[in-house]
Amino acid sequence: SLQPRRPATPCDAACDADAAFDATAAARSGPLLAPSATSMPSTQDFLLRTAEPRDFAAMCELLSQLTVLDGPCGPPTRGDWERMLAGAAAREQSIVVAEDAHSGALLGTASLIVEHKLIRGCGRVGHVEDVVTREKARGRGVGRALLGRLAELAREAGCYKVILDCADKNAAFYEKSGYRRAELQMRLDLGPPQRGARPPAPAPSKRVLSLLSASTEIVCRLGCAHLLVGRSHGCDDPPLATALPVATAPRVDPNAPSLQLDEAVRAQAAAGGPIYQIRSELVRSLRPDVIITQEQCRICAVTPEDVDAACVALPSTALVTIMPVTLDDVLGDVVTIAAALGAPERGRRLVAHMRARLGAIAPLVPAGAPAPRVAHLEWLAPLMGSGYWIAECVQAAGCSMVHGTKGGHSRVIERASMLADADLILLAPCGFSLERTRAELSSLQLLQSDEWRALPAVRSGAVAVADGNLYFNRSSCGVVEAAEIVAEAAHPELRGLFGHHGRHWVSLSELDAFCDRDGAASPTKPVALASGVAAAAVENGGGAAKLRGTDTATPSAHVDAQLKALSDGDFASAFALNSAANRARLSGAANFEAIVKGSPSFSVLLHSSTVCVVQCDDGEGSAAAAAVRVQATAAADTAAAANIADEVRFVFDLSCSGAGRWETDGVRIEC
């Protein structure tokens, strides 16, 4: 039987000159050959991949060295080629090409067709066809590498044998490639093929909705961006993806200051409601065949539960859920997504490329010196370390991580002084660009504290700021760049080697110059919030953008936001705008919804036709409390049809939290 071999992309060493036989390998006469166990030839100067539409001209040139291309209706057209590729999966046909690693030219090709049989327990047989190597590439092991790859594909398809036809003069080459003579071929010629005999109609292209920024990037790196029909609000890489419809909206403003954002997310989570709103009508209109989401962190992106609740009308949609914790998980997710898109070969190739790049870093690290200790901060208020796959990225860069372990969860660092064991402090907060991190640092005054200034890494200038939006915290192909960034920042000898310094990371002393340059990005993200959510703001002063939260929002604006959420039927957002004590009294968003809907007075707020006049007592209230009066008037026909009051006066009692947010302590009905 065939023995397992690892994928030959890239292939592993040059084979001998006997591979020159493979130029006319698939002639339609001679003995039938079947493969036996063999080792796979390999080289470093060509890659194997699945054929693509762009290969049409090169494939015609290659195959013309094997046999004639013209038929009764002329030579094949590009449309014929594209239809053949589109229907290949339905026919269980794999067309593999060898590509020169330097010039990109095609060196050879071979095909595998899987036949299903009733015998041998419904076994499968692989048929090798159209094996050819470019004349100038003979002797480089191309033919044997192609045959080895087809054998692997046949094994993965569950074939119990692989067979091919060849001319007598080529039998020696195939025997050196592991095949043996078996039986005799018989043939009946049926005449020339007719142009009307077309391949089966191509299967419809998949329609993919990616609800995670990492998966959107992976889909695009797989060359499948054309399959995307929608994205989440956080999917911003590559830039082309931002042209897609946005299917989610955050219930917490991602532009809010770190501390406020942390508290708001915790409050939303404690309330039991989702962190994100799914635009269900849009999702249904997109008609996705595949929806990709994650199950690791309900704060980071939409969860499968969110999707199930919002997309019940899509029973035939495949839900692909990833849950990365380690670097192997991230790489495995690439393979999983590729398989879901019908492109498993591309997934394997991309993973091999990523592993090769990661493995290429360590040999460049100066030998002899102790591994630098790196503290990666993934949040600034409160200070938080990291772990997960990031610890392995740090290790791949020839460093060790402090305040984080492989596969470990992020932990709060209670005092800045706890960073004294770090040789390098790397600031790359989750979701923050360099510009956003500068604005946040300016607002927090962390860098001005004596505790920070006393840290050894700070005193030695070993503090770096990196893009935590695209790298580190995103479980995508960017893990490679994350490791390279650490290597550049931690090893002075490698600074700039991978092209990241000054682009994706800078030293802390360079941060102001980077953010004040012409063309610098805004510190805030353009994002449409879920209904009823008040946006944070950014104020400019002293040259640096500073974040401010809803401490500057008025009590009236808070009540307007809560009324808007109720009118939109967004009870989770309306509930989250209550104070912690009020949320505890209401016992969750579901009970809050039942109370509002069950009251003839409160339910008047649920109708879009209701007119609400909002007025705050005593101007806009004191620094800590406010009372806001609301006169709600329902349309007469609505009030009669819904059996609700036509006019109700409410008093919203508000308090200002320690984080500077207005919250609803309770609502009274005035008689």
PAVO-448030 format. One line per field, with one value per residue (C-alpha): residue number from 1; residue in one letter; y, x, z. Coordinates in nm, 3 decimals. Layout:
N
num c(NUM,...);
residu c(a,...);
north c(Y,...);
east c(X,...);
up c(Z,...);
This chain:
671
num c(1,2,3,4,5,6,7,8,9,10,11,12,13,14,15,16,17,18,19,20,21,22,23,24,25,26,27,28,29,30,31,32,33,34,35,36,37,38,39,40,41,42,43,44,45,46,47,48,49,50,51,52,53,54,55,56,57,58,59,60,61,62,63,64,65,66,67,68,69,70,71,72,73,74,75,76,77,78,79,80,81,82,83,84,85,86,87,88,89,90,91,92,93,94,95,96,97,98,99,100,101,102,103,104,105,106,107,108,109,110,111,112,113,114,115,116,117,118,119,120,121,122,123,124,125,126,127,128,129,130,131,132,133,134,135,136,137,138,139,140,141,142,143,144,145,146,147,148,149,150,151,152,153,154,155,156,157,158,159,160,161,162,163,164,165,166,167,168,169,170,171,172,173,174,175,176,177,178,179,180,181,182,183,184,185,186,187,188,189,190,191,192,193,194,195,196,197,198,199,200,201,202,203,204,205,206,207,208,209,210,211,212,213,214,215,216,217,218,219,220,221,222,223,224,225,226,227,228,229,230,231,232,233,234,235,236,237,238,239,240,241,242,243,244,245,246,247,248,249,250,251,252,253,254,255,256,257,258,259,260,261,262,263,264,265,266,267,268,269,270,271,272,273,274,275,276,277,278,279,280,281,282,283,284,285,286,287,288,289,290,291,292,293,294,295,296,297,298,299,300,301,302,303,304,305,306,307,308,309,310,311,312,313,314,315,316,317,318,319,320,321,322,323,324,325,326,327,328,329,330,331,332,333,334,335,336,337,338,339,340,341,342,343,344,345,346,347,348,349,350,351,352,353,354,355,356,357,358,359,360,361,362,363,364,365,366,367,368,369,370,371,372,373,374,375,376,377,378,379,380,381,382,383,384,385,386,387,388,389,390,391,392,393,394,395,396,397,398,399,400,401,402,403,404,405,406,407,408,409,410,411,412,413,414,415,416,417,418,419,420,421,422,423,424,425,426,427,428,429,430,431,432,433,434,435,436,437,438,439,440,441,442,443,444,445,446,447,448,449,450,451,452,453,454,455,456,457,458,459,460,461,462,463,464,465,466,467,468,469,470,471,472,473,474,475,476,477,478,479,480,481,482,483,484,485,486,487,488,489,490,491,492,493,494,495,496,497,498,499,500,501,502,503,504,505,506,507,508,509,510,511,512,513,514,515,516,517,518,519,520,521,522,523,524,525,526,527,528,529,530,531,532,533,534,535,536,537,538,539,540,541,542,543,544,545,546,547,548,549,550,551,552,553,554,555,556,557,558,559,560,561,562,563,564,565,566,567,568,569,570,571,572,573,574,575,576,577,578,579,580,581,582,583,584,585,586,587,588,589,590,591,592,593,594,595,596,597,598,599,600,601,602,603,604,605,606,607,608,609,610,611,612,613,614,615,616,617,618,619,620,621,622,623,624,625,626,627,628,629,630,631,632,633,634,635,636,637,638,639,640,641,642,643,644,645,646,647,648,649,650,651,652,653,654,655,656,657,658,659,660,661,662,663,664,665,666,667,668,669,670,671);
residu c(s,l,q,p,r,r,p,a,t,p,c,d,a,a,c,d,a,d,a,a,f,d,a,t,a,a,a,r,s,g,p,l,l,a,p,s,a,t,s,m,p,s,t,q,d,f,l,l,r,t,a,e,p,r,d,f,a,a,m,c,e,l,l,s,q,l,t,v,l,d,g,p,c,g,p,p,t,r,g,d,w,e,r,m,l,a,g,a,a,a,r,e,q,s,i,v,v,a,e,d,a,h,s,g,a,l,l,g,t,a,s,l,i,v,e,h,k,l,i,r,g,c,g,r,v,g,h,v,e,d,v,v,t,r,e,k,a,r,g,r,g,v,g,r,a,l,l,g,r,l,a,e,l,a,r,e,a,g,c,y,k,v,i,l,d,c,a,d,k,n,a,a,f,y,e,k,s,g,y,r,r,a,e,l,q,m,r,l,d,l,g,p,p,q,r,g,a,r,p,p,a,p,a,p,s,k,r,v,l,s,l,l,s,a,s,t,e,i,v,c,r,l,g,c,a,h,l,l,v,g,r,s,h,g,c,d,d,p,p,l,a,t,a,l,p,v,a,t,a,p,r,v,d,p,n,a,p,s,l,q,l,d,e,a,v,r,a,q,a,a,a,g,g,p,i,y,q,i,r,s,e,l,v,r,s,l,r,p,d,v,i,i,t,q,e,q,c,r,i,c,a,v,t,p,e,d,v,d,a,a,c,v,a,l,p,s,t,a,l,v,t,i,m,p,v,t,l,d,d,v,l,g,d,v,v,t,i,a,a,a,l,g,a,p,e,r,g,r,r,l,v,a,h,m,r,a,r,l,g,a,i,a,p,l,v,p,a,g,a,p,a,p,r,v,a,h,l,e,w,l,a,p,l,m,g,s,g,y,w,i,a,e,c,v,q,a,a,g,c,s,m,v,h,g,t,k,g,g,h,s,r,v,i,e,r,a,s,m,l,a,d,a,d,l,i,l,l,a,p,c,g,f,s,l,e,r,t,r,a,e,l,s,s,l,q,l,l,q,s,d,e,w,r,a,l,p,a,v,r,s,g,a,v,a,v,a,d,g,n,l,y,f,n,r,s,s,c,g,v,v,e,a,a,e,i,v,a,e,a,a,h,p,e,l,r,g,l,f,g,h,h,g,r,h,w,v,s,l,s,e,l,d,a,f,c,d,r,d,g,a,a,s,p,t,k,p,v,a,l,a,s,g,v,a,a,a,a,v,e,n,g,g,g,a,a,k,l,r,g,t,d,t,a,t,p,s,a,h,v,d,a,q,l,k,a,l,s,d,g,d,f,a,s,a,f,a,l,n,s,a,a,n,r,a,r,l,s,g,a,a,n,f,e,a,i,v,k,g,s,p,s,f,s,v,l,l,h,s,s,t,v,c,v,v,q,c,d,d,g,e,g,s,a,a,a,a,a,v,r,v,q,a,t,a,a,a,d,t,a,a,a,a,n,i,a,d,e,v,r,f,v,f,d,l,s,c,s,g,a,g,r,w,e,t,d,g,v,r,i,e,c);
north c(0.000,0.360,0.504,0.851,1.136,1.497,1.750,1.847,2.220,2.323,1.996,1.858,1.771,1.723,1.381,1.229,1.289,0.983,1.212,1.312,1.024,1.216,1.444,1.210,1.021,0.986,0.834,0.637,0.293,0.035,-0.151,-0.049,0.058,0.081,0.254,0.079,0.235,0.492,0.801,1.131,1.333,1.690,2.014,2.371,2.547,2.475,2.463,2.241,2.395,2.350,2.482,2.818,3.010,3.223,2.908,2.861,2.969,2.788,2.470,2.472,2.506,2.222,1.982,2.046,1.869,1.564,1.539,1.746,2.015,2.077,1.892,1.898,2.242,2.390,2.431,2.467,2.816,2.998,2.945,2.569,2.582,2.786,2.554,2.256,2.404,2.509,2.155,1.978,1.937,1.784,1.536,1.471,1.578,1.741,1.926,1.997,2.215,2.268,2.635,2.765,2.933,3.212,3.293,3.167,2.970,2.637,2.347,2.057,1.929,1.611,1.523,1.280,1.159,0.956,0.668,0.529,0.153,-0.090,-0.359,-0.370,-0.221,0.070,0.143,0.422,0.417,0.710,0.754,0.957,1.147,1.406,1.394,1.624,1.822,2.120,2.013,2.255,2.145,1.776,1.627,1.849,1.596,1.771,1.460,1.249,1.532,1.564,1.190,1.192,1.474,1.291,0.982,1.191,1.335,0.985,0.865,1.160,1.075,0.718,0.544,0.192,0.216,0.458,0.351,0.511,0.428,0.492,0.399,0.120,0.366,0.555,0.251,0.271,0.622,0.525,0.222,0.453,0.663,0.364,0.216,-0.150,-0.322,-0.460,-0.622,-0.503,-0.208,-0.253,0.039,0.114,0.435,0.619,0.889,1.252,1.436,1.683,2.047,2.006,1.758,1.998,1.937,1.936,2.276,2.428,2.414,2.752,2.957,2.963,3.278,3.347,3.578,3.634,3.766,3.772,3.996,3.710,3.484,3.763,3.803,3.425,3.399,3.670,3.513,3.192,3.382,3.355,3.719,3.694,3.454,3.708,3.866,4.036,4.108,4.220,4.580,4.490,4.338,4.597,4.396,4.381,4.725,4.576,4.391,4.720,4.754,4.462,4.506,4.518,4.260,4.345,4.646,4.676,4.756,4.916,5.193,5.059,5.419,5.470,5.502,5.174,5.185,5.283,5.022,4.752,4.844,4.868,4.527,4.369,4.529,4.409,4.059,4.060,4.161,3.842,4.018,3.990,4.232,4.269,4.321,4.110,4.277,3.978,4.121,4.201,3.855,3.693,3.913,3.810,3.441,3.305,2.938,2.964,3.182,3.198,3.298,3.213,3.056,3.169,3.514,3.668,4.010,3.979,3.892,3.740,3.392,3.090,3.151,3.505,3.371,3.095,3.343,3.595,3.367,3.102,3.151,3.015,2.640,2.535,2.763,2.594,2.751,2.732,2.802,2.853,2.863,2.940,2.926,2.818,2.881,2.533,2.625,2.936,2.734,2.466,2.728,2.821,2.459,2.442,2.758,2.649,2.317,2.495,2.709,2.408,2.503,2.256,2.262,2.638,2.598,2.348,2.567,2.879,2.697,2.562,2.915,3.052,2.779,2.841,3.214,3.153,2.900,3.140,3.389,3.191,3.129,3.505,3.573,3.645,3.337,3.326,3.601,3.516,3.531,3.875,3.871,4.036,4.167,4.220,4.448,4.377,4.634,4.959,5.027,4.800,4.680,4.327,4.078,3.819,3.455,3.244,3.212,3.537,3.361,3.128,3.424,3.569,3.235,3.213,3.551,3.408,3.559,3.448,3.593,3.728,3.784,3.533,3.165,2.955,2.900,3.102,3.369,3.738,3.843,4.179,4.330,4.509,4.749,4.883,4.787,4.421,4.481,4.519,4.168,4.261,4.344,4.475,4.614,4.588,4.798,4.649,4.682,4.471,4.655,4.962,5.115,5.306,5.632,5.503,5.381,5.726,5.891,5.645,5.691,6.067,6.030,5.783,5.965,5.622,5.731,6.020,5.801,5.747,5.374,5.353,5.569,5.346,5.032,4.898,4.861,5.221,5.351,5.167,5.282,4.927,5.011,4.951,5.031,4.803,4.775,4.569,4.593,4.395,4.195,4.003,3.990,3.881,3.504,3.532,3.496,3.807,3.586,3.564,3.942,3.954,3.724,3.929,4.252,4.105,3.996,4.345,4.516,4.277,4.228,4.553,4.361,4.269,4.608,4.683,4.347,4.237,4.582,4.639,4.911,5.251,5.090,4.845,4.930,5.209,5.266,5.472,5.765,5.761,5.742,6.115,6.163,5.866,5.990,6.355,6.273,6.375,6.116,5.969,5.775,5.890,5.735,5.637,5.373,5.452,5.219,5.228,5.140,4.930,5.122,5.306,5.319,5.662,5.718,5.822,6.129,6.248,6.594,6.750,6.963,7.012,6.836,6.492,6.342,6.260,6.025,6.128,5.917,5.984,6.190,6.489,6.351,6.509,6.328,6.412,6.244,5.933,5.914,5.974,5.677,5.453,5.559,5.493,5.143,5.067,5.202,4.978,4.675,4.651,4.553,4.437,4.783,4.957,4.730,4.793,5.168,5.103,5.130,4.816,4.834,4.873,4.584,4.367,4.459,4.380,4.038,4.043,4.176,3.912,4.009,4.378,4.313,4.129,4.413,4.679,4.480,4.383,4.738,4.944,5.255,5.148,4.973,5.310,5.361,5.064,5.216,5.413,5.644,5.757,6.116,6.173,6.518,6.507,6.772,6.769,6.927,7.194,7.236,6.919,6.803,6.804,6.631,6.310,6.293,6.415,6.377,6.373,6.410,6.243,6.306,6.017,6.057,5.763,5.796,5.749,5.455,5.285,5.331,5.188,4.894,4.801,4.876,5.109,5.454,5.739,5.972,5.894,6.112,5.948,6.062,5.898,5.913,5.912,5.890,5.946,5.645,5.658,5.611,5.931,5.760,5.852,5.551,5.498,5.418,5.391,5.522,5.665,5.725,6.064,6.073);
east c(0.000,0.102,0.276,0.176,0.396,0.386,0.259,0.521,0.459,0.735,0.888,1.184,1.505,1.607,1.558,1.788,1.799,1.584,1.284,1.344,1.113,0.811,0.773,0.530,0.409,0.040,0.035,-0.284,-0.130,0.088,0.075,-0.141,0.069,-0.021,0.193,0.379,0.527,0.793,0.956,0.865,1.122,1.157,1.321,1.344,1.299,0.936,0.598,0.297,-0.049,-0.398,-0.449,-0.623,-0.800,-0.488,-0.299,-0.494,-0.224,0.056,-0.152,-0.222,0.150,0.235,-0.030,0.065,0.393,0.187,-0.077,-0.286,-0.517,-0.738,-1.066,-1.339,-1.449,-1.105,-0.875,-1.007,-1.104,-1.053,-1.422,-1.375,-1.088,-1.281,-1.582,-1.352,-1.205,-1.545,-1.679,-1.364,-1.486,-1.816,-1.623,-1.373,-1.094,-0.772,-0.547,-0.207,0.065,0.432,0.532,0.888,0.955,1.153,0.989,0.637,0.637,0.454,0.697,0.454,0.106,-0.083,-0.444,-0.624,-0.981,-1.147,-1.373,-1.634,-1.689,-1.936,-1.674,-1.430,-1.688,-1.769,-1.400,-1.246,-0.977,-0.762,-0.686,-0.376,-0.401,-0.214,0.127,0.372,0.686,0.816,1.114,1.358,1.251,1.324,1.566,1.450,1.213,0.898,0.725,0.795,0.681,0.353,0.293,0.366,0.118,-0.153,-0.090,-0.143,-0.466,-0.585,-0.507,-0.697,-0.994,-0.997,-0.866,-0.729,-0.516,-0.400,-0.361,-0.240,-0.176,0.157,0.364,0.620,0.907,0.789,0.733,1.083,1.022,0.697,0.859,1.124,0.835,0.695,0.453,0.453,0.321,-0.028,-0.258,-0.313,-0.502,-0.779,-0.931,-1.233,-1.209,-1.541,-1.437,-1.346,-1.519,-1.790,-1.783,-2.131,-2.004,-1.943,-1.836,-2.115,-2.249,-2.027,-2.148,-2.273,-2.003,-2.030,-2.163,-1.960,-2.049,-1.751,-1.839,-1.481,-1.198,-0.947,-1.159,-1.214,-0.838,-0.792,-1.056,-0.877,-0.533,-0.678,-0.758,-1.132,-1.222,-1.468,-1.680,-1.743,-2.089,-2.076,-1.861,-1.868,-1.813,-1.459,-1.342,-1.100,-0.821,-0.755,-0.901,-1.106,-1.314,-1.450,-1.655,-1.874,-2.211,-2.176,-2.391,-2.314,-2.307,-2.149,-2.367,-2.064,-1.873,-1.525,-1.399,-1.471,-1.174,-1.022,-1.161,-1.508,-1.502,-1.394,-1.668,-1.936,-1.848,-1.850,-2.188,-2.331,-2.200,-2.341,-2.678,-2.681,-2.734,-2.519,-2.230,-2.313,-2.629,-2.676,-2.867,-3.088,-3.275,-2.947,-2.809,-3.116,-3.091,-2.725,-2.829,-2.498,-2.411,-2.135,-2.120,-1.788,-1.777,-1.585,-1.647,-1.345,-1.441,-1.788,-1.625,-1.416,-1.685,-2.027,-2.073,-2.257,-2.539,-2.580,-2.595,-2.841,-3.073,-3.063,-3.055,-3.319,-3.452,-3.130,-3.154,-2.933,-2.643,-2.325,-2.192,-1.812,-1.698,-1.334,-1.194,-0.821,-0.614,-0.270,-0.069,-0.155,-0.521,-0.473,-0.304,-0.569,-0.839,-0.682,-0.723,-1.078,-1.189,-1.018,-1.204,-1.536,-1.471,-1.385,-1.017,-0.833,-0.518,-0.489,-0.525,-0.242,-0.023,-0.090,-0.015,0.310,0.405,0.324,0.521,0.819,0.818,0.786,1.067,1.291,1.305,1.497,1.811,1.846,1.847,2.195,2.328,2.468,2.271,1.983,1.638,1.484,1.181,0.884,0.568,0.288,0.012,-0.317,-0.513,-0.423,-0.698,-0.682,-0.337,-0.361,-0.103,-0.173,-0.102,-0.290,-0.095,0.090,0.323,0.429,0.483,0.716,0.896,0.931,1.107,1.374,1.221,1.028,0.700,0.634,0.280,0.141,0.169,0.097,-0.277,-0.330,-0.594,-0.524,-0.472,-0.501,-0.168,-0.262,0.032,0.271,0.559,0.484,0.639,0.982,1.080,1.042,1.337,1.091,0.743,0.530,0.213,-0.031,-0.382,-0.654,-0.819,-0.594,-0.390,-0.074,-0.269,-0.540,-0.281,-0.113,-0.451,-0.526,-0.187,-0.237,-0.575,-0.461,-0.144,0.015,0.350,0.375,0.346,0.654,0.578,0.602,0.912,1.094,1.058,1.393,1.255,1.132,1.462,1.653,1.418,1.296,0.927,0.765,0.418,0.272,-0.047,-0.273,-0.561,-0.411,-0.154,-0.103,-0.466,-0.614,-0.597,-0.519,-0.228,-0.091,0.059,0.362,0.401,0.346,0.645,0.856,0.760,0.870,1.200,1.264,1.173,1.357,1.680,1.851,2.044,1.715,1.546,1.385,1.486,1.129,1.008,0.779,0.965,0.819,0.516,0.359,0.558,0.773,0.963,0.776,1.011,0.905,0.531,0.455,0.646,0.466,0.120,0.185,0.310,0.121,-0.140,-0.161,-0.482,-0.755,-0.743,-1.110,-1.277,-1.567,-1.834,-2.213,-2.328,-2.627,-2.949,-2.974,-2.597,-2.447,-2.112,-1.797,-1.619,-1.269,-1.149,-0.837,-0.605,-0.236,-0.159,-0.270,-0.615,-0.762,-1.052,-1.346,-1.645,-2.009,-1.919,-1.982,-2.316,-2.622,-2.888,-3.133,-2.907,-2.892,-3.271,-3.302,-3.072,-3.276,-3.603,-3.456,-3.352,-3.700,-3.862,-3.632,-3.717,-3.353,-3.420,-3.064,-2.924,-3.203,-3.142,-2.765,-2.829,-2.968,-2.749,-2.602,-2.846,-3.143,-3.023,-3.002,-3.357,-3.486,-3.312,-3.194,-3.286,-3.556,-3.746,-3.700,-3.855,-4.150,-4.216,-4.214,-4.431,-4.676,-4.744,-5.006,-4.813,-4.455,-4.551,-4.642,-4.264,-4.232,-4.415,-4.228,-4.528,-4.509,-4.388,-4.165,-4.086,-3.781,-3.705,-3.443,-3.527,-3.283,-3.107,-2.907,-2.882,-2.605,-2.271,-2.409,-2.786,-3.060,-3.435,-3.555,-3.925,-4.071,-4.416,-4.503,-4.801,-4.913,-5.106,-5.478,-5.518,-5.208,-5.331,-5.672,-5.536,-5.272,-5.493,-5.236,-5.253,-5.254,-5.045,-4.815,-4.573,-4.256,-3.971,-3.633,-3.414,-3.049,-2.713,-2.361,-2.132,-1.770,-1.674,-1.859,-2.162,-2.524,-2.734,-3.103,-3.174,-3.548,-3.849,-4.161,-4.504,-4.657,-5.030);
up c(0.000,-0.039,0.262,0.393,0.275,0.383,0.125,-0.133,-0.127,-0.156,-0.274,-0.089,-0.296,-0.657,-0.808,-1.065,-1.437,-1.506,-1.465,-1.827,-1.918,-1.787,-2.090,-2.268,-1.965,-2.032,-2.382,-2.438,-2.502,-2.333,-2.004,-1.710,-1.410,-1.041,-0.773,-0.494,-0.182,-0.262,-0.120,-0.278,-0.473,-0.364,-0.457,-0.338,-0.670,-0.759,-0.588,-0.647,-0.651,-0.793,-1.146,-1.175,-1.455,-1.514,-1.620,-1.946,-2.193,-2.010,-1.981,-2.356,-2.423,-2.184,-2.309,-2.671,-2.587,-2.489,-2.761,-3.003,-2.861,-3.166,-3.209,-3.475,-3.355,-3.310,-3.008,-2.653,-2.540,-2.213,-2.144,-2.185,-1.936,-1.681,-1.705,-1.659,-1.341,-1.209,-1.249,-1.127,-0.769,-0.883,-1.099,-0.819,-1.052,-0.931,-1.176,-1.021,-1.170,-1.083,-1.074,-1.086,-0.751,-0.914,-1.247,-1.179,-1.507,-1.521,-1.540,-1.554,-1.483,-1.400,-1.322,-1.092,-1.141,-0.863,-0.971,-0.731,-0.749,-0.595,-0.544,-0.253,-0.021,-0.253,-0.291,-0.495,-0.762,-0.869,-1.240,-1.330,-1.659,-1.867,-1.701,-1.878,-1.794,-1.990,-2.201,-2.037,-1.688,-1.731,-1.485,-1.195,-1.040,-1.158,-1.290,-0.983,-0.756,-0.946,-0.926,-0.554,-0.499,-0.690,-0.481,-0.167,-0.303,-0.392,-0.040,0.108,-0.118,0.018,-0.295,-0.251,-0.566,-0.837,-1.199,-1.521,-1.887,-2.055,-2.359,-2.325,-2.357,-2.047,-1.824,-1.674,-1.547,-1.375,-1.218,-1.070,-0.938,-0.747,-1.001,-1.110,-1.423,-1.369,-1.624,-1.981,-2.122,-2.380,-2.571,-2.791,-2.995,-3.020,-3.264,-3.206,-2.921,-3.014,-2.906,-2.764,-2.508,-2.222,-1.865,-1.606,-1.514,-1.246,-0.891,-0.770,-0.596,-0.220,-0.059,0.255,0.544,0.774,1.119,1.248,1.133,1.146,0.925,0.671,0.639,0.609,0.336,0.139,0.193,0.050,-0.268,-0.203,-0.145,-0.435,-0.226,0.051,0.052,0.393,0.695,1.056,1.161,1.272,0.942,0.805,0.642,0.356,0.275,-0.010,0.250,0.383,0.064,0.178,0.354,0.735,0.913,1.277,1.507,1.853,2.153,2.316,2.140,2.049,2.042,2.413,2.653,2.774,3.127,3.014,2.740,2.985,3.232,2.962,2.819,3.164,3.238,2.907,2.972,3.326,3.188,2.984,2.653,2.341,2.293,1.925,1.725,1.412,1.132,1.066,0.770,0.595,0.669,0.518,0.210,0.162,0.142,0.275,0.226,0.487,0.798,0.985,1.350,1.669,2.008,2.202,2.326,2.328,2.365,2.047,1.794,1.733,1.882,1.735,1.984,1.851,1.494,1.582,1.750,1.467,1.163,1.230,0.876,0.724,0.796,0.504,0.593,0.715,1.034,1.064,1.419,1.513,1.865,1.855,2.171,2.051,1.736,1.607,1.651,1.437,1.163,1.193,1.146,0.813,0.701,0.839,0.658,0.336,0.347,0.407,0.099,-0.115,-0.137,0.090,-0.123,-0.081,0.294,0.314,0.095,0.304,0.631,0.487,0.385,0.731,0.907,0.680,0.759,1.132,1.124,0.935,1.225,1.489,1.277,1.239,1.615,1.753,1.931,2.282,2.456,2.695,2.540,2.602,2.833,2.666,2.830,2.580,2.709,2.534,2.737,2.911,3.167,3.348,3.244,3.106,2.981,2.715,2.634,2.380,2.053,2.123,2.367,2.085,1.850,2.114,2.139,1.760,1.778,2.009,2.324,2.629,2.752,3.100,3.227,2.980,2.881,2.574,2.552,2.870,2.919,2.958,3.319,3.488,3.592,3.914,3.928,3.668,3.897,3.819,3.475,3.632,3.511,3.143,2.918,2.656,2.713,2.400,2.394,2.141,2.289,2.132,1.844,1.879,1.600,1.690,1.666,1.898,2.148,2.153,2.219,2.497,2.664,2.656,2.824,3.091,3.200,3.254,3.116,3.363,3.674,3.891,3.899,3.519,3.493,3.743,3.531,3.398,3.043,3.051,3.185,2.910,2.634,2.565,2.519,2.180,2.047,1.780,1.579,1.805,1.563,1.275,1.468,1.794,1.909,1.575,1.521,1.153,0.915,1.087,1.358,1.129,1.121,1.498,1.553,1.312,1.492,1.825,1.669,1.531,1.859,2.092,1.893,1.787,1.521,1.347,1.361,1.026,0.876,0.802,0.704,1.005,1.198,1.122,0.963,1.207,1.520,1.661,1.980,2.239,2.177,1.809,1.871,1.862,1.536,1.380,1.480,1.384,1.034,0.723,0.638,0.989,1.054,1.288,1.636,1.606,1.394,1.163,1.299,1.307,1.658,1.750,1.796,2.126,2.188,2.250,2.083,2.262,2.126,2.049,2.136,1.991,2.190,2.243,1.917,2.039,2.013,2.353,2.411,2.620,2.703,2.775,3.085,2.856,2.732,2.887,3.090,2.813,2.556,2.777,2.800,2.425,2.367,2.598,2.435,2.090,2.194,2.327,2.010,1.803,2.014,2.126,2.487,2.551,2.476,2.669,2.968,2.956,3.000,3.349,3.658,3.811,4.103,3.868,3.650,3.960,4.061,3.711,3.709,3.349,3.006,2.949,3.262,3.177,2.834,2.991,3.235,2.963,2.722,2.997,3.112,2.921,3.028,2.953,2.630,2.477,2.445,2.211,1.916,1.651,1.607,1.971,2.011,2.316,2.456,2.685,2.945,3.222,3.559,3.682,3.348,3.296,3.655,3.912,3.877,4.028,3.967,3.738,3.682,3.322,3.239,2.931,2.787,2.555,2.320,2.107,1.785,1.851,1.615,1.759,2.117,2.031,1.833,2.094,2.394,2.546,2.701,2.452,2.673,2.965,3.163,3.298,3.522,3.457,3.770,3.665,3.838,3.706,3.748,3.859,3.494,3.401,3.240,3.301,3.407,3.478,3.845,3.790,3.600,3.764,3.609,3.690,3.748);
